[in-house]
Amino acid sequence: MTYLLDTNVFIEFLLEQENADEAGELLEKMSAGFGISLFALYSIGIILTRRGRASAFLQLVEDIEETGTVVVQLHLSDMSNVITAMQQYSLDFDDAELNYAREPHTDETAERLYLRKWARALTSEAMLALEQDFARRNKAGIFKAIKPYLAGGDDYEKLAGSIQLTVSNAKVTVHRARKRYGELLRAAVRDTVQADSDVDAELRELMDSL
């Protein structure tokens, strides 16, 4: 099976952004099984060249050619389906295009893509609220340090040194932040449903969509 990756995965890695390490690991793991849509490749080219990284783009193109990575291109006749998906599921053009570009390679539907976008929006909202919580307590630096640990990680000695806490207190800080994040995410989901009894089911669907 060939998986078509989102433009943001490549951009995170090539521009060494916040999630560059995770993006790099994903690209390495899927080096023999991922593809890219031609639209996504053009988008990467535009972003990189505007930032003076034309050489990085050319290297990416060379790597794609050398590895035989699948490059998928939609036909003009597919454009009406892309627009329909945009309107029906509130997708951006690139998300809708990626959905239809990957159709021959996976069974993921436009509805599934919409659910993932919804899930990412809610998790981002909860993470922003958590960041604001720390900022209000003048602990923005601590939040920046522990953020990578919220989804995992166990090098607490390194973390403790960076925020000048004991290892034990660093663990407690991360544990409390994870708990607070869960509360904020649950509150964000609660705002999208009609009854409290629906929250748990929505949370499960959210996690399944990511």
N, C-alpha and C positions, 0 to 999 in steps of 0.2 A: 504494500500500500504506500502511495506517495502522499505526504502531508504538505499542503501549501501553507507557508508561514506568513504571518502578518508583517507588513512593512516595519512596524515598530520594533519587532525583534531585531531586525538588521540594524536599524537606526540606533537602538540602545547600545548595541555592541560596537558599531563602527565609530560612533561619536563618544564612546566611553562615558555614557550617562549613568544614572544612579543604579540601574539594574543590569549594567554591562556584564558582570560576572555570570549572572543567571542566564542572560541571553547567550553568552558564549558557550556555556555548558550545554544549553539546549541545541545550539547549532552543531556542536561537536557530537552530541549523542545521535542527532538525526542527519549526520553528514551524508549518509548513504540512502536516505529515504525522504528527503524533503524537496519540495519544489517551490516555485515562485511564479506569480502571475506577471505578465509583461507590464501591466499597469503598475504593479507594485515596484517592479524594477525601474520603470521610468520615474516613479515618485521618489525612490531612493536617490536616483541620479540628480533630480532637481534639488533635493534637500542638501546633498553632499556638495554639489558644485556651488550652490549659493553660500555655503560655509567655507569655501576654499579648499574642499577636500576632494577635488577631482581625481587625484591619484588613488584615493581609497575606493572610489567608485570603479575606476578602471581595473583595480586589483580584484574587486568583487566580480566584475564581468569575466575577467580571466579565470578566476576560480570556478565560476559557474560553467564555463566552457570546458575546463580541464576535467571537472568531476562529472560532467554529463548531467548536471542538475536539470530537472524538468522545468521548462518555461512554458506556461500555459497562456494562450491568447484567446480571448472571446471574439466571436464574430459579430458583425453589425446586427445580425438577426437576434442576438442575445440581449441587446440593449433594452428592449421593451421589458424583458423579464427582470433586468437589474432595476429599472425604475419602479416596476411593480413591487419588488421586494423592499425598496426604499420607502415607498408610501405605506405598504401594509405593515411593516415591522419597525418603522422609524429608524432606519439605518442610514448611515452616511453612504455616499456613493462607493467609497473604497471598500467598506464592509460588505455592501451588497454585491459588488463586483467580485470580491474574494469568494463569497458564498457560491456564486454561479461558476466561477473559475474552478473551484474545487469539486463541483458536483460529479464529474467523471471519476474522481479519485477517492471520495469519501461519501458516507451517507448522511453527512451533516446537512440539516435543512436551514432555510432562512429563519424559521422560528427558533431553532436552536441557537443560531447566531444572535438573534434578538435577545434571548434569555441570557446569553453570556454577557452581552453589552449591558443589560439591566443589572446583572450581578456585579460587574466591574464598577458600575456607577455607584451602587450601594456600598460596596466595600471601600471605594475611594472616599465616599462621604463619611463613613465611619472613621477611616484613618485620619481624615482632615480634622474631624471633631476631636479625636484623641490628641492630635498635634496641638490644637488650640487649647485643650485642657492643660497640657504641659506648659505652653507659652504663658497662660494666665498665672501659672505658679512660678514663672521665671525659670523654667527648666527646659527651655527649647533645646539647649545643647545636649541634655540627657536624652531627650526624645530622639534626636538625630543619631545618637550613638546606639540606642537600643532598638531602633526601628528594624534593622536587619534581623534581629533576634525574635521578633514577634511571630515570624512564620517558621522559626526553627533556629538551630545554631546552639552550640554548647561550649564555646570558648569563653567562658565567663571570666577567666583570669585576664584575658586581653580586654574584655569589656570593663571589668572593674578598674583596671589601670587607667583606661581612657576617661572614666567619669569620677575617678578618685573615691571609689567605694570599696568596701571589702567584697570578696567573692560572694559571700552569703547575702549581703545587701543588694548586690547586683542581680542575683537570682530572684530575690524578692521583688525588686523593681520591675524586672521583666514579667514575672508572674502577675503582678498587679496590673501592669499595662495590658497584658493579654486579656485578663479578665475584664478590664474596662472597655477594651476594644470590642469584646463579645457583647457587652451590654449596649454599646453604642450601635453596633450592627443590628442587634435585635430591635432597638428603638427605630432604626431606619426602616427595617422591614415592617415593623408594626404600623408605620405611617402609610404603607402601601396596601394593607389588607383591611377588611371590614370588621373583623373580630379578633380578639386575642387568641382564640382557639385556632386560628389559621396561621399563626406566626411560625410554629415549629415546622409545619409542612412547607411553608414558603422558604424557611431557612435551609431545609434539606434540598429543595429544588435549586436554591441559589448556589449551594456548595457543589451540587452535581453539575451545574452549568459552567463552573470555572475549570 
